[in-house]
Amino acid sequence: MSSVFENISVKGHKKNLVLRTLILHLLEKNQWGYKRIANNIWRNHDVDGLTYSGLLSLCKRTISRGTLEDKPRSGRKKTARSNENIEQINQRHYHQAQNPGQRSTANRLEISLASVNRSIKTDLKLKPFRKFKSTKLTEENVKNRIKSAKTLLRQYGGRPRSKKFQWDFVINSDYSGKIGVTVVYNMKNNIVYGTSRESIPRALLEAPVDKFTKGFIMWGAISSRGLIPKDGPIFIDEFLDGYQWKPKASRTMNSRRYIDLLREQIIPSIEEIYPDYDYIFQDDCDSIHRAKCVIDFIDENTPDRIMPAHQASKLDDVWPIENVWSIVRTKLMKKDYQNLSQVKAEIVNIWKSFDTNLCSRMMSSIPNRLRAVIKQRGRRILKSDF
């Protein structure tokens, strides 16, 4: 008999039925009391999910009732978690773009917040998933994304073994957004402990926030042979320091300065990686990049390029350079910095340590990303889509 009950799981009423059967079997066979039965089961069987005191209580209760069945319930119908309320909770929360919140649902249905929470988790078996941030797409953006995806696949190939496949020679470039010291604000963590609010120094109660984020804007590129430049991204503030500026002038890039950046730093950095002059240059559809003088300069000084006209204005989920900037930001958050110089040094270290094989895989994934854009009918794509 012991082999039948070698492993006993006691999670749930139905699974307790096995344990109750053993208790009544030992009672009928040996005429033991509930304590001795509990000791015998505890020593000889692996009772999963039950403490000794719980087992003792179960033995006493089962012997006193003398039956395998559960104790009869009151028969009172559910009022809070009724089928009607569960259906309304489902309609308010399942696949809703704007989540109304569980507290709002509880107030609407005049039931407790705990009942709403149990209905979502237990009855409907729904799980919360955090939304990802993305740029807003208009219908025109969606159409252009599909058109660009088809054009790029047709022109540069969709399969690594095909003769058309040229993504190994593409230089995917872009500016980063401002990257620097960014403190993630969390209301739950932004607290100070004290015996009373008056006992806490005023300076500790203040949470000063910079109006403008301190950081850097950089230029960088990714290819199947690694990141470009090899020694770190180009810091635009350092590049702009080379110009003479009037007092209070806005230090910004324009088409002429972009040409200088191409001539002095970008193209030499690319040709260091591609000495055979066999690369395909890509930059995005920024108005600076579309200026006629820029287009003419790139045509004259690079072997080939992906024309801005062949790219939709919002293809950031297709180009791997955006993933590179995201990785840099994520790794920066793992350390604390005293000043921007330390941040800059860490950015360079992250850049230099970037895995070349990862770069190659990311570039090879571009055709899959383009096909995913077509499959999703121009909408935003996720990692799981390609």
N, C-alpha and C positions, 0 to 999 in steps of 0.2 A: 504493500500500500504506500510505503514511503516514497518509492520511485515515482509514483503518479504525481505526488505533491512536492517533487524535488525543488521546483522553482515556483513560488507563489507571488503574483503581483496583486496588490490590494487597492489599486487606483480605480475608483468607481464602484457603484453598487453591484453591477453584474460580475465584476471580477472578484468581489468579496464573496460571491456565491461559492467559489472553489474553497475558500478558507473556512467558510461555515460548514461545508460538507465534511472537511477534515475534523473540525471540532466535534461535530455530532458523531462521527465515526469513532473517534477516540473515547467519547463518553459511553457509547453503546458497547464497545469492545472491552474497555478496562474499568468502567464505572469510576473514573477519576473526577476530582473537583476541577473547577475552572482554572485555579492557579497551577495545578500540576499539568493540565492540558496546555496551558500557555507556555510553561517552562519547556515541555517536550517539543512543542512547535518551534520555539525560539532557538533551541539547541540543534535541532535536526533539519530545519528547513530554512531556505533563504527567503525571508519575508521582505519583499521590496516595498518601500514606501510606508512602513508602519513602525512606530516605536514600540518598545516593550509595554509601556503603560497603555498604549492604544490597543495592542494585542490582548492584554489582560481584560480591558473593558469589553472588547468584542467577544471574547470567550464567555464572560459572565452574561452578557446580553443575549447571546445565541442560545446558551443553555437554559436560561430562564424562560425564553420564548419557545424553545423546542421546535423551531421551524427554520427552513432555509430562506423563506420569503422575507422581504423588507417589511418593516412596520407600516401598516396602512396609513396613508396620508389623509389630510383633512378633506381633500376633495374640493377645496376652494379654488375657483378659477383664477388664473393670473390676471392682474389688473394693470400692472405697469408694463410687463413684457408680454403683452397680449399679441396675437398675430396681427391685429390691426395696427398697433403701435410700432411693431417691428417693421411692417411694410412701409409705414410713413417715415421711419428712421432711414430705411433703405433708400427711399425716394429722395430724401434730403441730403444724403451723404455719398451714395454710391456714384462714382464717376461724375461728380459735380465740379465744374471749373472753379466755382466760388464756394468754398466750404463755409457753411453757416455757423459752425462751431457747436460742440456738444451741449454747452450751457444754453445756447439759444434754442436748440431742439428740445431740451428738457423743459424750458419755460413754455414753449409752444404746446407741448403735449401734456403739460402739467404733471410730470413725473420727475423722479429724482435724477440728478446727474449720474449717479452710480448705475441706475437702471439703463440709461442711454449707453453708457460705456460698456456694460455687460452685453447689451443687445448687439452692439457693433462688433465686439470681440468674440463673444460666445455664440450668439444666434446667427449672425450674418457672416462671421469669420472674415471681417474686413481688416486690412492692415493699412496704416498711414504711410505714404511715400512722399518724400520732400520734392517739391517742384524744382526744376533747374532753371536758372536765369538764361534768357535768350533775347536777342534783338527782335523787335516787332516786325513782322512781315506783312506787307500789303499784298493784295491779289496780283499786282504788277510784279512785285518781288518774286512771288511764287512762280509765275510764268517764266520770268527771266532765269530763275534758278534751274528750271527744267531744261530750258533752251541751252543754257551754258553747259550743263552736265552732258547733254547729248553731243554738243559741239566738241567739247574737250575729249570725250571718249572716242569720238570718231577721228579726231586729229592726232591724239597721242597714244591711242591704244587702250584696250581694256583688260588684256590678258598678258601676263609676263612673258609667255612663250611666243606671242604673236610678233610678226615682223614690224608692226606699227608701234610696239611698246617703246615709249621714250621717257617714261617717268624717272628712270634712273639718271637722266641728264638734266632734270628740271631743278632750278634753284627757287625754292618757295620763300619769299621774303616779305617782311612787314615790320612796321613799328610796333613796339609794345605800347600798351596803355601806361599810365604812370605807375611805376613799381617802386615801393619804398617801405618805410616803416608805417604799417597800418595796424592799429589796435582794433580787434574785433569787439564791438560793443555788445555786451550781454547784460540785460537788466537783472537777471537772477544772480549774477556774480558781482555786479557793481554795488556792493553793500559794505558797510562798516559796522562791526559789532560793538556794542556798548550797553551800559545799564539803562541809559535813557538818551534821547536825541540831544538834550541840552548838555550832557556830559562829554559829547564828542567834539573835539576842536573843529572849528568852522572850516579850516583848510582841508580836513579829511573828508568833509561832506561835499566839497566841490568836485565836479568831474569835468575839468577843462578839456575842450576838444578843439583841435586846430581847424580853422575855417577851410584851409586848403591842405590837401595831402602832400606831405614832403616825400619826394622821391625822384625817380629818373624816367625819362622816355628814351628808349633805345631802338636801334635798328639791328635786326639780325635775320639770318636765313637758315634754312635746313635743306640738306640734300642727302642723297643716298650714301654719300661719302662722309657725312658728319655735319656739324654746325659750322656756319660761316659768319664772321671770321673765326679762326681756330682759337685765338687767344682771348676771346671774350666779345660780347656784343659792342656795337659802337654807341657810346653815350652821346646823345645829341647835344646836351648842354656843353660838353667839352668841345665838340665840333663847332658849335656856334660861338665859343669863346674866341675863335680865330678871326671873327669879323669886328669891324669898328662899329660901335653902336652909339647912337645919340642918347643923351640922358632921358630916362623913362621910356625909351623905345621898347616895343614889344619884340622879344627875341623869339622869332618864329621861323619855320622853314617856308620857303617858296620854291617855285620851279627852278630859279637860277641857283639857289643854294643846294637844291636836290641834285642838280647836275654836278656841282662841285663835290658833293658827297659821293656821287657815283664815280667821278673821275679819280678822286684822291684816295678813297678808302674802299668802296664797295667792289668795284671791278677788280682792283688788284687783289683783294681778299678772295674773290671767286676764282681768279686765274691761278692763285696759289694752290687751290684744290683741284682745279680743272686746267692743267698746264697745256693740254692739247686743244684748248679753245673749242670744246665740243659740248658746251652747256646750253640750256634753254632758260633764259631769265624770266622770272615772274614777279611782278609787284601788283598791288591791288588797284582798285578803280578810284583811288583818291583823285581829286581834281588836279592836284600838283602833278601826278603821274600822267594825267591825260593832256597836259599842256603840249602844244605842238613842238616846242623847243626840246622838251624832255623826250618825246617820242622819237624825234629826229636823232637826238644824241644816242639813245639806246640802240636804234637801228644801225647807226654808224659804228658803234663801239662794242657791240655784242654779236655773237654768231647767230643767235635766234632768240625770240622772246614769245611769251604768250600774250597776245594782244589784249589790251583792256576791253576792247569791244567784244571779245569772246568770253568775258567773265561777268557774271551778275554782280551787283553791288554788295550783296550780302551772302558771301560764300565762306564765312569764317569757320563754319562747322566742317568744311571740306579740307581746308588748308592746314597741314600739320604744324605750321609755325605757331598757330594759336595754342596748340597743345603744349608746345615748348614753353611759351610764356606762362601758361597755367602751372606747369611743373616748377618753373622758377619761383613763382609766387608761393606755391605750396611748401617748397623746401625752405624758403625764407622764413616762414611762420614758425619753424621748429626751433629757432634761436632768438635770443634777446640781443638787441644792439644798442650801443651807447650813442652812436652818431651815424650820419649818412655815409661816411667813409667806410665804416665797417660793413654797411649794407652793400656798397659798391664792390668791396673786396669779396664778399660772399657770393654775389651774383657772378663774378668772374670765375670763382672756384666751381660753382655749380655748372657753369657753361663749359669749362674745360673738362669736367668729369662726365659729361654727357656721353652715353654709350653710342658708339657708331652703329652697332647692329640695330639698336632701337631706332635710330634715324632712318636706316635703310628700310626697316619694316613699316615705319610710319609713312614714308614716301610711297612704298609699294601698295599701301592701303588706299591711296587716292582714287583709283578706279572703282574700288568697292564702295567708297563714300559717294562717288558720283552716281553709281547705280542705285544706291540707297536713296539719294535725293529724288531720282526718277520714280522709284518704287513708292516713296512717301508722297508723291505728287507735289514735290517742291517744298514740303514742310521741313522743319528742323529735324535733324537726324541725331541719334544717340549712338554710343559705342555698340550697343546690342544690335543696331540696324546693319552694321557692316562687319 
